[in-house]
Amino acid sequence: MNLIIELPDDQVTALREQAERFGVSAEAYARQLLERDLREHDRGHLNRAPRHISQVIAEIMADAPLEEFAKRRSHR
């Protein structure tokens, strides 16, 4: 599969710098990143037991600032 990705100049520069550190082309480095991310994604889905929706919501909301909850309650 061929894939074309449009990146802002600063991200292109960062990609090239990282690739150079690893001694590979920017294209090869980007491919390695995508492959790693997809492997981790697959592993996460295979190893994850089904959870109740309340557990998923609690996990998502764990990092929400408390003042956001206060705002929501005051709008009722």
N, C-alpha and C positions, 0 to 999 in steps of 0.2 A: 504494500500500500504506500502510495506517495501522499505526503501531507504537507501543506503549505501553511505556515503560521506567521501571522503579522505581529511583530513585537515593536514596542517603542524603542528608540535608539539606546536609551539607558539600559534596557533589559538585554538588548543585543550585545552591548559592551560587556555587561556582567556575564552573560553566557559565554562569550569568547574568552574572557579572563579565566573563568572557572574551567573551561575546556582546556585551556593552555596549561593550567596547573596540573591537570591529569594527563597531559600529553596526548590529547585527542582533538579531533576537529569539533567545531561547535555542533555540527550535525550529529556526530557520534555521541557527544555528551548529552544532547537533548534526547536522543533515542534511549540512552542508558537511563536517564531520569524517568522517561515515560514507562519504560519496561519495569523499572523498580516500583514505581507507583502502582502500576497495574498488578504486579505480583502481590504487593502488600494489600491491595484492594481485594483481590481474589482470596488471599489467606484470611483476611478479616471476615469475609462473608462465609467462608467455609467453617471457620472456627467459632463463629458467634452463634450462640443458642438464641432462639426466638425470645424476645422480651415483651412484656406488657407495655402498652403505649404510655402508661403513667411513668414507667422507668425511663423511657426514651425522653419524655418531656422533662422529667426531673434532671436528667443528664444535660440536656440543652440549656435549661434555665439555671443551672448551678453557677454559672459565671455572670449571670445578669445582675447588675447593680440593684441593691435593695430599693433605692429611690425610684426605680422604674416600676416596681410593684406598688409603691405608694401612689404614684401617678395614676396607675390603672384603677386602684380602688377609689380614688377621689373622683374619677370620671363616671362612676356608676350612678 
